Amino acid sequence: MRGLDSTATEQGPPLNPFEAALASRDMDVPAMVRAALARNRGQLAFQPIVTACNTRKIAYYEGLIRLLDDGNRIIPAGQFIASVEETTMGRDVDCVALALGLEKLRVNPALRLSVNMSARSIGDGKWRRTLDTVLNKHPALGPRLILEMSESSAMMLPEVVIRFMAELQPRGVSFALDDFGAGQIAFRYLKDFFFDMVKIDRHFIRNIDSSPDNQVIAEALITVAHQFEMFTVAEGVETEAEAALLTRLGIDCLQGYLFGVPKATL
C-alpha cells in the first residue's frame, strides 16, 4: 500500500490517497472507478517474486492494477475492488489489467508476469477477446503469462474455472491460486483444478518465525501443494526471520516488501 498523502485536513490527520480521492468524489467509489476507466487512467505496479533458494533471483513479477483519480493520486486495487468486483466495472478493471499485462509482456521478452482476474471474467466477452486476440497474434506470450485468482473467486464457479484452465494451459498459460489457506476452497476440488502454483495467505506468514501455530499451518499448506505438484509462494514476507523460517519449511518462492515494493517501472 502506498504511504499517506501529504494533504492534511482541518478535521484530522493527513488523508491517504484513497481517502483523499473519495473525499473529492463524495465517497462514491463506483463513480471514482468509472471516471478512471473512462479516462484510461489505469496502470500496473510490479512486485517481484523471488526464489527461496536464491533471493537475488526473480522468478516473476506480479502486475498489480492501480487507478489514478482526477488529482493523479494512485489508488491500489485493494482499496476499491471489493466495491465493484461483482459489477460490470469489475470486468472492466480485469480487462484493463489484462491488456496492460499482455502489452508489457509483448515489449519485454524477458519478462514473466502474473495478472489478477476474477472467475467472473471468464464469461465476459471483452475480457476473452482481449486474451484470445493477443495470444493468437503472439502465441509466445502464453508461457510467460500467469493468471491469478483468489480462492473465493475460484470456488464461485469451480467447473467453469476448471474448463477454462484446461483450455488455456496447452497454450502455455499458468495459473496461480491466491490467498491459499484462507478457507474458501474445498480440498475435494483442489485435485480437480489445474493450478500451477499457490500463494499462501499472508495471515499465516506474518510473524511466522515466532508463531508455532502459523508454522504448523504453513507447513501443512506447503505439503498439500507439493503433493499436488504445485509451486508455493509466501505472500507478505517482511522480515529476514520470516523468510528464513519459510525457506526451512520448503517454500519455493517469496513475495513481500522485504524483496521489493510494487513499482510502476521494472
Phi and psi in degrees as a GROMACS rama.xvg file:
@    title "Ramachandran Plot"
@    xaxis  label "Phi"
@    yaxis  label "Psi"
@TYPE xy
-69.1708  157.618  ARG-2
-71.5462  179.916  GLY-3
-68.8938  143.965  LEU-4
-70.169  148.792  ASP-5
-79.3185  -5.32384  SER-6
-80.1321  121.015  THR-7
-98.1553  159.339  ALA-8
-114.649  161.509  THR-9
-69.3175  -24.454  GLU-10
-87.6171  -16.2103  GLN-11
-174.116  -159.822  GLY-12
-71.4196  170.823  PRO-13
-57.6579  144.864  PRO-14
-81.8138  144.564  LEU-15
-78.3268  169.972  ASN-16
-56.0072  -39.7736  PRO-17
-65.9228  -46.715  PHE-18
-62.3225  -39.7103  GLU-19
-64.9918  -41.3772  ALA-20
-64.764  -42.3959  ALA-21
-66.4262  -39.4686  LEU-22
-60.1246  -37.2189  ALA-23
-76.2736  -12.0766  SER-24
-119.658  25.1418  ARG-25
56.88  39.3427  ASP-26
60.6933  30.1177  MET-27
-104.346  94.305  ASP-28
-63.5584  -50.2552  VAL-29
-56.7966  -37.1975  PRO-30
-65.3732  -39.3277  ALA-31
-63.5654  -45.0778  MET-32
-65.8083  -43.6567  VAL-33
-60.1751  -42.7785  ARG-34
-66.1946  -41.6966  ALA-35
-64.7933  -41.0471  ALA-36
-67.6799  -40.0994  LEU-37
-63.9556  -29.9598  ALA-38
-97.9914  9.67604  ARG-39
55.5216  41.9002  ASN-40
-101.008  57.7504  ARG-41
-119.774  150.885  GLY-42
-154.783  162.859  GLN-43
-103.809  144.687  LEU-44
-111.907  136.767  ALA-45
-109.189  124.36  PHE-46
-117.864  131.073  GLN-47
-76.585  146.5  PRO-48
-115.228  120.154  ILE-49
-105.651  158.853  VAL-50
-78.6208  141.864  THR-51
-69.3248  -31.9192  ALA-52
-73.9036  -22.5769  CYS-53
-151.148  94.2083  ASN-54
-71.1151  -4.30991  THR-55
-85.9098  -7.88452  ARG-56
-99.4221  122.017  LYS-57
-88.3114  121.086  ILE-58
-76.0316  -43.8842  ALA-59
-169.828  176.366  TYR-60
-115.699  150.868  TYR-61
-101.06  129.284  GLU-62
-94.186  110.631  GLY-63
-99.968  124.13  LEU-64
-71.7193  137.072  ILE-65
-128.383  146.398  ARG-66
-116.09  149.397  LEU-67
-110.616  130.175  LEU-68
-82.9214  -177.199  ASP-69
-63.6267  -22.8004  ASP-70
-91.0458  11.2653  GLY-71
66.2245  24.3493  ASN-72
-86.6087  139.472  ARG-73
-86.5381  125.179  ILE-74
-113.718  111.765  ILE-75
-65.3149  151.451  PRO-76
-59.6385  -34.9905  ALA-77
-59.2567  -19.0724  GLY-78
-98.9859  0.0774401  GLN-79
-138.659  -18.6044  PHE-80
-64.9322  -34.2483  ILE-81
-62.2229  -26.8886  ALA-82
-80.8017  -16.0594  SER-83
-127.815  -6.91366  VAL-84
-63.3965  -23.7696  GLU-85
-94.7952  7.85228  GLU-86
-114.008  175.51  THR-87
-63.5626  -26.1299  THR-88
-66.2341  -30.5671  MET-89
-61.7672  -39.1988  GLY-90
-68.0282  -37.4688  ARG-91
-64.0827  -40.1878  ASP-92
-62.6705  -42.9259  VAL-93
-61.7474  -39.0026  ASP-94
-62.9651  -43.6727  CYS-95
-62.6684  -46.1711  VAL-96
-60.8512  -43.2715  ALA-97
-65.3844  -46.3118  LEU-98
-62.0195  -43.4724  ALA-99
-64.0252  -41.225  LEU-100
-66.048  -43.2408  GLY-101
-64.7849  -38.1312  LEU-102
-66.708  -39.2321  GLU-103
-64.399  -38.5269  LYS-104
-65.0332  -37.9489  LEU-105
-64.659  -41.2917  ARG-106
-87.9833  -9.45106  VAL-107
-128.812  88.3707  ASN-108
-67.6012  -10.212  PRO-109
-93.1517  -3.27093  ALA-110
-89.6789  139.371  LEU-111
-118.22  132.979  ARG-112
-140.455  138.483  LEU-113
-103.638  142.279  SER-114
-127.647  133.657  VAL-115
-78.2921  147.699  ASN-116
-151.023  162.039  MET-117
-104.735  148.229  SER-118
-59.0377  -27.3026  ALA-119
-61.1893  -28.0577  ARG-120
-72.9086  -16.5138  SER-121
-58.2047  -37.4077  ILE-122
-92.1984  6.18369  GLY-123
-88.178  122.578  ASP-124
-60.2128  -43.0239  GLY-125
-65.7131  -42.743  LYS-126
-63.5527  -44.5078  TRP-127
-65.8567  -38.9305  ARG-128
-64.014  -40.1857  ARG-129
-59.4886  -46.8318  THR-130
-66.9148  -51.1873  LEU-131
-66.3484  -40.6125  ASP-132
-60.8003  -46.3349  THR-133
-70.5227  -43.3752  VAL-134
-67.6843  -32.8446  LEU-135
-66.9938  -38.3489  ASN-136
-79.7985  -32.9994  LYS-137
-130.887  71.2313  HIS-138
-60.5712  -22.0548  PRO-139
-68.8283  -13.1301  ALA-140
-74.5111  -27.0835  LEU-141
-50.9691  -52.1229  GLY-142
-66.8777  -9.19493  PRO-143
-106.928  3.56729  ARG-144
-104.221  131.213  LEU-145
-119.193  124.202  ILE-146
-99.087  127.573  LEU-147
-118.146  130.232  GLU-148
-137.808  153.844  MET-149
-79.2855  162.534  SER-150
-55.5007  -47.9653  GLU-151
-62.2035  -37.2329  SER-152
-69.2552  -45.1897  SER-153
-60.9658  -38.2922  ALA-154
-78.9552  -10.6031  MET-155
-67.9922  -38.9265  MET-156
-138.66  63.347  LEU-157
-59.6673  -42.3026  PRO-158
-66.17  -39.3458  GLU-159
-64.5044  -42.8523  VAL-160
-63.3145  -43.2947  VAL-161
-61.1075  -44.5826  ILE-162
-65.3369  -41.0196  ARG-163
-62.1817  -44.4976  PHE-164
-64.736  -40.3949  MET-165
-64.0048  -30.4749  ALA-166
-75.5877  -38.5138  GLU-167
-87.6277  -30.3694  LEU-168
-64.3321  -32.9837  GLN-169
-61.8069  -17.9932  PRO-170
-90.1517  5.34497  ARG-171
94.3432  -6.43026  GLY-172
-70.175  135.926  VAL-173
-103.422  162.805  SER-174
-132.02  137.988  PHE-175
-120.275  137.446  ALA-176
-99.5584  113.152  LEU-177
-85.3942  156.699  ASP-178
59.1517  34.7287  ASP-179
-60.6224  130.242  PHE-180
98.0294  -4.03994  GLY-181
-71.8382  -11.5106  ALA-182
105.221  1.6243  GLY-183
-86.8119  -29.5797  GLN-184
-92.9698  139.153  ILE-185
-90.5634  132.251  ALA-186
-61.9062  -22.4753  PHE-187
-67.1696  -24.8698  ARG-188
-85.8255  -25.8727  TYR-189
-57.869  -39.3979  LEU-190
-72.2898  -17.6535  LYS-191
-89.8274  -25.275  ASP-192
-70.2183  164.503  PHE-193
-118.215  38.3754  PHE-194
-67.2924  136.653  PHE-195
-87.5681  -25.039  ASP-196
-151.502  157.198  MET-197
-124.876  146.6  VAL-198
-113.107  112.481  LYS-199
-70.2162  129.685  ILE-200
-53.8426  135.811  ASP-201
-61.0403  -21.3343  ARG-202
-58.6658  -32.4584  HIS-203
-90.3101  -6.32009  PHE-204
-95.028  -34.663  ILE-205
-59.6863  123.878  ARG-206
57.9389  30.1159  ASN-207
-62.6937  -27.8178  ILE-208
-65.5124  -21.8423  ASP-209
-117.828  9.6544  SER-210
-120.675  100.288  SER-211
-56.9756  -36.0946  PRO-212
-62.2644  -48.0776  ASP-213
-64.0461  -34.1483  ASN-214
-63.2218  -44.7077  GLN-215
-64.2328  -45.0158  VAL-216
-65.7482  -46.8958  ILE-217
-62.0189  -42.7417  ALA-218
-62.8361  -38.8824  GLU-219
-65.5243  -42.5271  ALA-220
-65.6606  -39.6195  LEU-221
-62.7869  -42.9818  ILE-222
-62.804  -44.5838  THR-223
-61.4506  -46.8835  VAL-224
-61.3433  -45.4913  ALA-225
-65.6369  -33.0884  HIS-226
-60.6595  -34.166  GLN-227
-95.2806  17.374  PHE-228
59.1292  41.803  GLU-229
-112.298  139.373  MET-230
-70.9438  155.933  PHE-231
-120.475  138.972  THR-232
-126.33  132.601  VAL-233
-95.1349  124.41  ALA-234
-91.0516  149.627  GLU-235
72.4727  30.2445  GLY-236
-76.4998  124.818  VAL-237
-123.601  -13.33  GLU-238
-132.171  156.524  THR-239
-62.4614  -35.5986  GLU-240
-64.7082  -40.7873  ALA-241
-63.0946  -45.3443  GLU-242
-61.8859  -42.7615  ALA-243
-64.9975  -42.802  ALA-244
-64.673  -43.8314  LEU-245
-63.0576  -37.6401  LEU-246
-63.9321  -40.9799  THR-247
-64.6162  -30.888  ARG-248
-77.6378  -9.4895  LEU-249
100.821  15.8721  GLY-250
-63.1735  148.157  ILE-251
-90.1467  -41.1119  ASP-252
-138.469  159.203  CYS-253
-130.302  140.649  LEU-254
-138.245  135.625  GLN-255
160.974  175.081  GLY-256
-62.1408  -22.7989  TYR-257
-59.2881  -31.391  LEU-258
-109.071  -4.98837  PHE-259
150.516  135.488  GLY-260
-87.0691  158.267  VAL-261
-61.8697  131.038  PRO-262
-129.369  151.954  LYS-263
-72.2179  -19.9133  ALA-264
-121.977  151.485  THR-265
